[in-house]
Amino acid sequence: MRLYNVLLTAWKFLALVAVLSSAYIYLYPAVHGCKFPSPQDGSLAPFRLLALGDPQLEGDTSLPKATDPTFPSLGRLSDLSKTWSVNVLGKGLIDVAKELVKEDIPKLLHSYRKRIDLVGNDYYLAHVYRTVTWWTQPSHGVVLGDLLGSQWMNDEEFERRSHRFWTRAFRGAEKIPDNIFDYVQVVPEGSMKWDKSLITVAGNHDIGYAGDLDESTVERFEKRYGKVNWYITFGLENGQLRMLTRNQAAFAEGPRLKVIVLNTMNLDSPVHSKALQEETKRFLDDQIGSSAGQGYLDATVLLTHIPLHKQEGLCVDSPFFTHYPDHHGAGISEQNHLTESSSRSILDGLYEFEGSFATAGMILNGHDHEGCDVIHARGAVSDGLDNVTTSSIGDWTSLRREDAQKAKVRSDRSVREVTVRSMMGAYGGNSGLVSGWFDKKERRWRFEYQSCMFGVQHIWWAVHILDLVTVLVGLALIPLSLLGAGSFIEKQSNSVKKNQ
């Protein structure tokens, strides 16, 4: 009974810790006060975007294939069996044993650990997505590029990871229907469930950088995730967003909200595929042209992967470019930011409004796993900016958001760019909560952003391992309890017999 009492005490302690820790990981948005920012009157913002950055689903390309032998060293035994030399046989067996212990077994254990790690990582991402979605109830969702972990995988591996993306990591989410990308025709009211759909932006690990991006990588991405360049316009009716067709958007009265998904992977040069770059630039030019027809009541939200140009010191990632050798086309092989020229085209084309004013909206991107929050203001900014790092993009001045608040930069003369911190475990399982609503008093759209952090992946692992241990200890108590009860009954029976 002593063992039973010790285990029972241990189980009670484990159960208490397990319940509390499990409650935390499944209710962490409530614990951290995660919620979509709301208007001053406390009402629900009509546009509530759950923004997730760089999940980067890894693959098993480094693992042995199913057809590979589990212990390759044992394959040499067949050759050794043919030798008649005792010395050769003995030395060969020793070599096989060494290789088995030093190479084969460690590789096997590593492959098992890698497989467990891949599954655990998928479920960690799923936990973040599912928990935040359940608690905050977003109206829209987006993954801002680098959905997968490498652009160099073959089509078979791409399909496997994509299957895991939709059925495990983001289970319950749906791909944007193809008819939405060309929404010229009237879409039946209520047929599109935006709260169940997931916007997916193409990143460098999905389709490649400008120097290696080609038709095949774009084609397979669009097949599984949707177009790399597209847009949608919403009208605001009775405080609710209503999806508009192109014709409806052109003649709609009242506040409009345009959401643009832009492939910035081939916006800069040199590129591998000039045809694909021309498609991207033509799409951007079309959006710039249509933005000229936007009024003060309209807003633009840009969803992309690579952040705009910034000088060193504003964000963790500094400006950085590398190129392939000349004999491989000299295309861009890696970049941290867009060039100043491309960044200026975006800011001037999509957000410049009547000279010194800026169109309402927000720019959201990923790529920099640490995240960044920057304000791009029209013209020079000087008030209250002693020893403050700034950057410039044409007539725009870029500075950290906290510095912009100190300088009292006006919202109608600036646009906010948020590089959403990665949702990977190493970066705390971050989620971005973006709210947008039309401020009737200012007669202008307003956007706010809040981060919601879960914690590193070790927390998720530790809690579930603790839950498993607690269950196993509880199960071990059952036979011990039955044995103890049987022993007690036997003692009582013997005591009765002695008294008779």
VEXDREN-2710 file (C-alpha; in Angstrom, 1 decimal):
% VEXDREN-2710
k/r/px/py/pz
1/MET/0.0/0.0/0.0
2/ARG/3.0/2.3/0.5
3/LEU/3.6/2.4/-3.3
4/TYR/-0.1/3.1/-3.9
5/ASN/-0.1/6.0/-1.5
6/VAL/3.1/7.5/-3.0
7/LEU/1.7/7.2/-6.6
8/LEU/-1.7/8.6/-5.5
9/THR/0.0/11.7/-4.0
10/ALA/2.1/12.1/-7.1
11/TRP/-1.0/11.7/-9.3
12/LYS/-2.9/14.3/-7.4
13/PHE/-0.1/16.8/-7.9
14/LEU/0.4/15.9/-11.6
15/ALA/-3.4/16.1/-12.2
16/LEU/-3.5/19.6/-10.7
17/VAL/-0.6/20.9/-12.7
18/ALA/-1.9/19.2/-15.9
19/VAL/-5.4/20.7/-15.5
20/LEU/-4.0/24.2/-15.0
21/SER/-1.4/24.0/-17.7
22/SER/-3.9/22.5/-20.2
23/ALA/-6.4/25.2/-19.3
24/TYR/-3.7/27.8/-20.1
25/ILE/-2.7/26.5/-23.6
26/TYR/-6.3/26.1/-24.6
27/LEU/-7.4/29.4/-23.2
28/TYR/-4.3/31.4/-23.7
29/PRO/-6.0/34.1/-25.9
30/ALA/-8.3/34.9/-22.9
31/VAL/-5.3/34.8/-20.5
32/HIS/-3.4/37.3/-22.6
33/GLY/-6.4/39.4/-23.4
34/CYS/-6.2/38.8/-27.1
35/LYS/-9.1/40.4/-29.0
36/PHE/-9.7/42.4/-32.1
37/PRO/-9.5/46.1/-31.5
38/SER/-12.9/47.7/-31.6
39/PRO/-14.4/51.1/-32.3
40/GLN/-14.8/53.6/-29.4
41/ASP/-18.5/52.6/-29.1
42/GLY/-17.5/49.0/-28.3
43/SER/-19.2/47.6/-31.4
44/LEU/-17.7/44.8/-33.4
45/ALA/-15.4/45.9/-36.3
46/PRO/-16.9/44.6/-39.6
47/PHE/-13.4/43.7/-40.9
48/ARG/-11.5/41.4/-38.5
49/LEU/-8.5/39.9/-40.2
50/LEU/-6.5/37.1/-38.6
51/ALA/-3.0/37.6/-40.0
52/LEU/-0.5/34.7/-39.7
53/GLY/3.1/34.8/-40.9
54/ASP/5.5/32.2/-42.2
55/PRO/4.4/28.8/-40.9
56/GLN/7.0/27.1/-43.2
57/LEU/5.8/23.5/-43.0
58/GLU/8.9/21.4/-43.1
59/GLY/9.1/18.1/-45.0
60/ASP/10.7/14.7/-44.7
61/THR/13.1/15.0/-47.7
62/SER/16.0/14.4/-45.3
63/LEU/14.6/11.2/-44.0
64/PRO/15.3/7.7/-45.5
65/LYS/12.9/6.5/-48.2
66/ALA/10.5/3.7/-47.4
67/THR/12.4/1.5/-49.8
68/ASP/15.8/2.1/-48.1
69/PRO/17.1/-0.6/-45.7
70/THR/16.6/0.2/-42.0
71/PHE/20.1/-1.1/-41.1
72/PRO/22.3/-0.7/-44.3
73/SER/25.4/-2.1/-42.5
74/LEU/23.7/-5.5/-42.2
75/GLY/23.7/-5.8/-46.0
76/ARG/27.4/-6.5/-45.8
77/LEU/26.8/-9.8/-43.9
78/SER/25.8/-11.6/-47.1
79/ASP/29.3/-10.8/-48.5
80/LEU/31.0/-11.9/-45.3
81/SER/29.2/-15.2/-45.3
82/LYS/31.1/-16.1/-48.5
83/THR/34.5/-15.7/-47.0
84/TRP/36.5/-18.7/-45.6
85/SER/39.0/-16.5/-43.7
86/VAL/38.4/-16.4/-40.0
87/ASN/40.4/-13.2/-39.7
88/VAL/38.5/-11.4/-42.5
89/LEU/35.2/-12.7/-41.1
90/GLY/36.0/-11.5/-37.6
91/LYS/37.2/-8.1/-38.7
92/GLY/34.2/-7.7/-41.0
93/LEU/31.8/-8.5/-38.2
94/ILE/33.4/-6.0/-35.9
95/ASP/33.2/-3.3/-38.6
96/VAL/29.6/-4.1/-39.2
97/ALA/28.9/-3.9/-35.5
98/LYS/30.6/-0.5/-35.2
99/GLU/28.8/0.9/-38.2
100/LEU/25.5/-0.4/-36.8
101/VAL/26.0/1.3/-33.5
102/LYS/27.7/4.5/-34.7
103/GLU/25.7/5.2/-37.8
104/ASP/22.6/3.0/-38.5
105/ILE/21.0/3.1/-35.0
106/PRO/21.6/6.9/-34.5
107/LYS/20.2/7.6/-38.0
108/LEU/17.1/5.4/-37.2
109/LEU/16.5/7.3/-33.9
110/HIS/17.0/10.6/-35.7
111/SER/14.4/9.6/-38.3
112/TYR/11.9/8.7/-35.7
113/ARG/12.6/12.0/-33.8
114/LYS/12.2/13.9/-37.1
115/ARG/8.9/12.3/-37.9
116/ILE/7.6/13.0/-34.4
117/ASP/8.9/16.6/-34.7
118/LEU/7.1/17.1/-38.0
119/VAL/3.8/15.8/-36.7
120/GLY/4.2/17.8/-33.5
121/ASN/5.0/21.0/-35.5
122/ASP/1.9/20.6/-37.6
123/TYR/-0.3/20.2/-34.6
124/TYR/1.4/23.1/-32.8
125/LEU/0.5/25.4/-35.8
126/ALA/-3.0/23.9/-35.8
127/HIS/-3.4/24.6/-32.1
128/VAL/-2.4/28.3/-32.6
129/TYR/-4.8/28.7/-35.6
130/ARG/-7.7/26.8/-34.1
131/THR/-7.5/28.4/-30.6
132/VAL/-7.2/32.0/-31.8
133/THR/-9.9/31.5/-34.4
134/TRP/-12.3/30.0/-31.9
135/TRP/-11.7/32.7/-29.3
136/THR/-11.5/35.9/-31.5
137/GLN/-14.0/35.0/-34.3
138/PRO/-12.3/36.7/-37.3
139/SER/-14.2/37.7/-40.4
140/HIS/-11.3/36.9/-42.7
141/GLY/-7.9/35.1/-42.4
142/VAL/-4.6/35.3/-44.3
143/VAL/-1.3/33.5/-44.2
144/LEU/1.3/36.0/-45.4
145/GLY/3.6/33.8/-47.4
146/ASP/6.1/31.0/-46.8
147/LEU/3.3/28.5/-46.2
148/LEU/5.8/25.7/-46.9
149/GLY/9.5/25.4/-46.0
150/SER/11.3/25.2/-49.4
151/GLN/10.8/26.2/-53.0
152/TRP/13.2/23.5/-54.1
153/MET/11.0/20.5/-53.3
154/ASN/9.7/18.3/-56.2
155/ASP/6.0/18.2/-57.1
156/GLU/5.4/15.0/-55.0
157/GLU/6.8/16.6/-51.8
158/PHE/4.9/19.9/-52.6
159/GLU/1.7/17.9/-52.7
160/ARG/2.4/16.1/-49.5
161/ARG/3.1/19.3/-47.6
162/SER/0.1/21.0/-49.2
163/HIS/-2.1/18.1/-48.0
164/ARG/-0.7/18.6/-44.5
165/PHE/-1.3/22.3/-44.7
166/TRP/-5.0/22.0/-45.5
167/THR/-5.9/18.8/-43.5
168/ARG/-3.7/19.2/-40.4
169/ALA/-2.1/22.6/-39.8
170/PHE/-5.0/24.6/-41.0
171/ARG/-7.8/22.0/-40.8
172/GLY/-11.2/23.5/-41.2
173/ALA/-10.0/26.4/-43.4
174/GLU/-11.0/26.5/-47.1
175/LYS/-9.2/27.7/-50.2
176/ILE/-10.6/30.8/-51.8
177/PRO/-12.9/29.5/-54.6
178/ASP/-11.6/30.1/-58.1
179/ASN/-14.7/32.1/-59.2
180/ILE/-13.9/34.8/-56.6
181/PHE/-10.7/35.7/-58.5
182/ASP/-12.6/36.8/-61.5
183/TYR/-15.7/38.0/-59.8
184/VAL/-17.3/39.7/-62.8
185/GLN/-20.5/37.9/-62.4
186/VAL/-22.9/38.4/-59.5
187/VAL/-22.0/36.3/-56.6
188/PRO/-25.1/35.0/-54.7
189/GLU/-25.5/36.7/-51.4
190/GLY/-24.2/34.5/-48.5
191/SER/-22.6/32.0/-50.9
192/MET/-19.0/33.0/-49.8
193/LYS/-18.1/32.2/-46.3
194/TRP/-15.1/34.5/-45.7
195/ASP/-14.8/33.5/-42.0
196/LYS/-14.1/29.9/-43.2
197/SER/-11.8/30.8/-46.1
198/LEU/-8.1/31.4/-45.9
199/ILE/-6.3/33.9/-48.1
200/THR/-2.8/32.5/-49.0
201/VAL/0.0/34.8/-50.1
202/ALA/2.9/33.4/-52.1
203/GLY/6.4/33.6/-50.4
204/ASN/9.9/32.8/-51.4
205/HIS/9.7/29.3/-49.9
206/ASP/6.5/28.7/-51.9
207/ILE/7.5/29.8/-55.4
208/GLY/11.0/31.1/-55.2
209/TYR/12.8/34.5/-55.4
210/ALA/12.9/36.5/-58.7
211/GLY/16.0/34.7/-59.9
212/ASP/14.5/31.2/-59.7
213/LEU/10.7/31.7/-59.8
214/ASP/9.3/30.1/-62.9
215/GLU/6.0/29.1/-64.5
216/SER/6.0/25.6/-62.9
217/THR/6.3/26.8/-59.3
218/VAL/3.6/29.4/-59.8
219/GLU/1.3/26.9/-61.5
220/ARG/1.5/24.3/-58.7
221/PHE/1.0/27.0/-56.1
222/GLU/-2.0/28.5/-57.8
223/LYS/-3.5/25.0/-58.2
224/ARG/-3.4/24.3/-54.4
225/TYR/-3.7/27.8/-52.9
226/GLY/-5.1/30.2/-55.4
227/LYS/-3.8/33.1/-57.6
228/VAL/-0.7/34.9/-56.7
229/ASN/-2.2/38.3/-57.8
230/TRP/-5.8/39.2/-57.2
231/TYR/-8.1/41.6/-55.4
232/ILE/-11.6/41.9/-53.9
233/THR/-13.7/44.9/-53.0
234/PHE/-16.2/45.1/-50.2
235/GLY/-18.9/47.6/-49.7
236/LEU/-20.1/48.7/-46.3
237/GLU/-23.9/48.4/-45.8
238/ASN/-25.6/48.7/-42.4
239/GLY/-22.3/48.2/-40.6
240/GLN/-21.5/45.0/-42.5
241/LEU/-19.1/44.1/-45.3
242/ARG/-20.7/43.0/-48.6
243/MET/-18.6/41.5/-51.4
244/LEU/-18.9/43.5/-54.6
245/THR/-18.4/42.4/-58.2
246/ARG/-16.2/44.6/-60.4
247/ASN/-19.2/46.4/-61.9
248/GLN/-20.8/46.9/-58.5
249/ALA/-17.5/48.2/-57.0
250/ALA/-17.1/50.7/-59.8
251/PHE/-20.5/52.3/-59.1
252/ALA/-20.9/51.7/-55.4
253/GLU/-21.7/54.7/-53.2
254/GLY/-20.4/54.9/-49.7
255/PRO/-17.3/53.5/-48.0
256/ARG/-15.5/50.7/-49.9
257/LEU/-12.7/48.4/-48.8
258/LYS/-10.3/46.9/-51.3
259/VAL/-8.1/44.0/-50.3
260/ILE/-5.2/43.4/-52.7
261/VAL/-3.0/40.2/-52.8
262/LEU/0.2/41.1/-54.5
263/ASN/3.1/38.8/-55.5
264/THR/6.2/40.8/-54.6
265/MET/8.5/37.8/-55.3
266/ASN/9.2/39.0/-58.8
267/LEU/8.6/42.7/-58.5
268/ASP/12.3/43.5/-58.6
269/SER/14.9/42.6/-61.2
270/PRO/16.8/40.7/-62.5
271/VAL/14.3/37.9/-62.9
272/HIS/14.3/34.4/-64.3
273/SER/10.9/34.7/-66.0
274/LYS/10.2/38.1/-67.5
275/ALA/6.8/37.0/-68.6
276/LEU/5.7/36.4/-65.0
277/GLN/7.2/39.7/-63.9
278/GLU/5.3/41.5/-66.6
279/GLU/2.1/39.9/-65.3
280/THR/2.8/41.1/-61.8
281/LYS/3.7/44.6/-62.9
282/ARG/0.6/44.8/-65.1
283/PHE/-1.6/43.7/-62.2
284/LEU/0.0/46.4/-60.0
285/ASP/-0.4/49.0/-62.7
286/ASP/-4.1/48.1/-63.0
287/GLN/-4.5/48.5/-59.2
288/ILE/-2.7/51.8/-59.3
289/GLY/-5.0/52.9/-62.1
290/SER/-8.1/51.9/-60.3
291/SER/-6.9/53.6/-57.1
292/ALA/-7.1/56.9/-58.9
293/GLY/-10.9/56.5/-58.8
294/GLN/-10.9/56.0/-55.0
295/GLY/-12.3/58.7/-52.8
296/TYR/-11.7/59.8/-49.2
297/LEU/-14.3/57.2/-48.0
298/ASP/-12.3/54.3/-49.5
299/ALA/-9.5/52.1/-48.0
300/THR/-6.9/49.7/-49.3
301/VAL/-5.4/46.7/-47.5
302/LEU/-2.3/45.3/-49.2
303/LEU/-1.4/41.7/-48.4
304/THR/2.1/40.6/-49.6
305/HIS/5.2/38.8/-48.5
306/ILE/8.3/40.9/-48.8
307/PRO/8.4/44.1/-46.7
308/LEU/8.9/47.6/-48.2
309/HIS/12.3/49.2/-48.4
310/LYS/13.8/50.4/-45.1
311/GLN/17.2/51.6/-44.0
312/GLU/19.2/49.6/-41.5
313/GLY/17.9/50.0/-37.9
314/LEU/14.2/50.3/-38.4
315/CYS/13.6/46.5/-38.4
316/VAL/15.6/43.4/-37.4
317/ASP/16.2/42.6/-41.1
318/SER/18.4/45.1/-42.9
319/PRO/18.4/45.7/-46.6
320/PHE/20.0/42.7/-48.2
321/PHE/20.3/41.3/-51.8
322/THR/22.2/38.4/-53.3
323/HIS/22.3/37.3/-57.0
324/TYR/23.0/34.2/-58.9
325/PRO/26.2/34.1/-61.0
326/ASP/26.0/35.7/-64.4
327/HIS/26.0/32.3/-66.2
328/HIS/22.8/31.5/-64.3
329/GLY/21.1/34.7/-65.3
330/ALA/22.3/37.0/-62.4
331/GLY/18.8/37.0/-61.0
332/ILE/17.9/37.7/-57.4
333/SER/18.6/34.7/-55.2
334/GLU/17.6/36.3/-51.9
335/GLN/16.3/39.7/-50.6
336/ASN/15.1/41.0/-47.3
337/HIS/13.2/44.1/-48.6
338/LEU/11.8/45.4/-51.9
339/THR/14.0/48.0/-53.6
340/GLU/13.2/51.6/-52.9
341/SER/11.9/52.0/-56.5
342/SER/9.3/49.2/-56.1
343/SER/8.4/50.4/-52.7
344/ARG/7.8/53.9/-54.0
345/SER/5.6/52.5/-56.8
346/ILE/3.4/50.8/-54.2
347/LEU/3.2/53.8/-51.8
348/ASP/2.7/56.4/-54.5
349/GLY/0.4/54.3/-56.6
350/LEU/-1.9/52.8/-53.9
351/TYR/-1.7/55.2/-51.0
352/GLU/-1.0/58.7/-52.2
353/PHE/-4.2/60.8/-52.1
354/GLU/-4.5/64.4/-53.3
355/GLY/-0.9/65.5/-52.8
356/SER/0.0/65.5/-49.1
357/PHE/-2.7/63.1/-47.9
358/ALA/-2.7/59.3/-47.8
359/THR/-5.4/56.8/-48.6
360/ALA/-6.8/55.0/-45.6
361/GLY/-5.5/51.4/-45.3
362/MET/-2.8/49.1/-44.1
363/ILE/0.1/47.1/-45.5
364/LEU/0.6/43.6/-44.1
365/ASN/3.5/41.3/-44.9
366/GLY/5.8/38.5/-43.5
367/HIS/9.3/37.4/-44.4
368/ASP/11.1/39.0/-41.4
369/HIS/10.3/36.4/-38.8
370/GLU/10.9/38.9/-35.9
371/GLY/8.2/41.2/-37.1
372/CYS/8.2/45.0/-37.5
373/ASP/5.7/47.9/-37.1
374/VAL/6.4/51.0/-39.3
375/ILE/4.6/54.2/-40.3
376/HIS/5.1/55.7/-43.7
377/ALA/4.3/59.4/-43.5
378/ARG/3.7/61.8/-46.4
379/GLY/6.5/64.4/-46.5
380/ALA/9.2/65.1/-43.9
381/VAL/8.6/64.4/-40.2
382/SER/10.7/66.3/-37.6
383/ASP/8.7/67.1/-34.5
384/GLY/9.9/65.2/-31.4
385/LEU/12.3/63.0/-33.4
386/ASP/15.7/63.5/-31.6
387/ASN/18.0/60.5/-32.2
388/VAL/15.3/58.6/-34.0
389/THR/16.0/56.2/-36.9
390/THR/14.1/57.2/-40.0
391/SER/14.1/56.0/-43.6
392/SER/12.8/57.6/-46.8
393/ILE/11.0/56.2/-49.9
394/GLY/10.6/59.1/-52.3
395/ASP/8.4/61.7/-50.6
396/TRP/7.5/59.2/-47.8
397/THR/9.3/59.2/-44.4
398/SER/9.4/55.8/-42.6
399/LEU/9.8/55.5/-38.9
400/ARG/8.8/53.1/-36.1
401/ARG/5.2/53.3/-35.0
402/GLU/6.1/54.4/-31.4
403/ASP/8.2/57.2/-32.8
404/ALA/5.4/58.2/-35.2
405/GLN/3.1/58.5/-32.2
406/LYS/5.5/60.7/-30.4
407/ALA/5.8/62.9/-33.4
408/LYS/2.0/63.0/-33.7
409/VAL/1.9/61.9/-37.3
410/ARG/-1.6/62.2/-38.6
411/SER/-3.4/59.1/-39.7
412/ASP/-4.7/60.8/-42.8
413/ARG/-1.2/61.6/-43.9
414/SER/0.3/58.2/-43.4
415/VAL/-0.1/54.4/-43.9
416/ARG/0.9/51.7/-41.4
417/GLU/3.0/48.7/-42.5
418/VAL/3.0/45.7/-40.2
419/THR/5.4/42.9/-40.8
420/VAL/3.7/40.1/-38.9
421/ARG/5.9/38.1/-36.6
422/SER/6.2/34.4/-37.6
423/MET/3.7/31.9/-36.1
424/MET/6.5/29.3/-35.9
425/GLY/7.2/27.9/-32.4
426/ALA/10.7/29.5/-32.3
427/TYR/9.0/32.9/-32.5
428/GLY/6.2/32.2/-30.0
429/GLY/3.3/31.2/-32.1
430/ASN/2.3/34.7/-33.0
431/SER/-1.0/35.8/-34.5
432/GLY/-1.9/39.2/-35.8
433/LEU/-5.3/40.7/-35.2
434/VAL/-6.3/43.5/-37.6
435/SER/-9.5/45.4/-37.2
436/GLY/-11.0/47.8/-39.7
437/TRP/-14.0/50.0/-39.4
438/PHE/-15.4/53.2/-40.8
439/ASP/-15.2/56.1/-38.4
440/LYS/-18.4/58.1/-39.0
441/LYS/-17.1/61.1/-37.1
442/GLU/-13.9/61.4/-39.1
443/ARG/-15.6/59.9/-42.2
444/ARG/-12.6/57.7/-42.8
445/TRP/-11.6/54.1/-42.4
446/ARG/-9.6/53.3/-39.3
447/PHE/-7.3/50.2/-38.8
448/GLU/-5.7/48.9/-35.7
449/TYR/-3.4/45.9/-35.0
450/GLN/-2.7/43.7/-32.0
451/SER/-0.4/40.7/-31.5
452/CYS/-1.4/37.5/-29.7
453/MET/1.4/35.3/-28.6
454/PHE/1.1/31.7/-27.4
455/GLY/4.6/30.7/-26.5
456/VAL/7.4/28.5/-27.9
457/GLN/6.7/25.0/-29.1
458/HIS/8.3/23.5/-26.0
459/ILE/5.3/24.7/-23.9
460/TRP/2.9/22.8/-26.2
461/TRP/5.1/19.7/-26.0
462/ALA/5.6/19.8/-22.3
463/VAL/1.9/20.2/-21.5
464/HIS/0.9/17.3/-23.7
465/ILE/3.6/15.1/-22.3
466/LEU/2.5/16.0/-18.8
467/ASP/-1.1/15.1/-19.7
468/LEU/0.1/11.7/-21.0
469/VAL/2.2/11.0/-17.9
470/THR/-0.8/12.0/-15.7
471/VAL/-3.0/9.6/-17.5
472/LEU/-0.5/6.7/-17.4
473/VAL/0.0/7.2/-13.6
474/GLY/-3.7/7.3/-13.2
475/LEU/-4.1/4.0/-15.1
476/ALA/-1.3/2.5/-13.0
477/LEU/-3.3/3.3/-9.8
478/ILE/-6.2/1.2/-10.9
479/PRO/-4.6/-2.3/-10.6
480/LEU/-2.8/-1.2/-7.4
481/SER/-6.1/0.0/-6.0
482/LEU/-7.7/-3.3/-6.8
483/LEU/-4.8/-5.2/-5.3
484/GLY/-5.0/-3.1/-2.2
485/ALA/-8.8/-3.7/-1.9
486/GLY/-8.2/-7.5/-2.3
487/SER/-5.6/-7.5/0.4
488/PHE/-7.9/-5.6/2.7
489/ILE/-10.7/-8.0/2.1
490/GLU/-8.4/-10.9/2.8
491/LYS/-7.2/-9.4/6.1
492/GLN/-10.8/-8.8/7.2
493/SER/-11.7/-12.3/6.3
494/ASN/-8.8/-13.8/8.3
495/SER/-9.6/-11.5/11.2
496/VAL/-13.2/-12.8/11.3
497/LYS/-12.0/-16.4/11.2
498/LYS/-9.7/-15.9/14.2
499/ASN/-12.5/-14.3/16.2
500/GLN/-14.8/-17.3/15.6
END
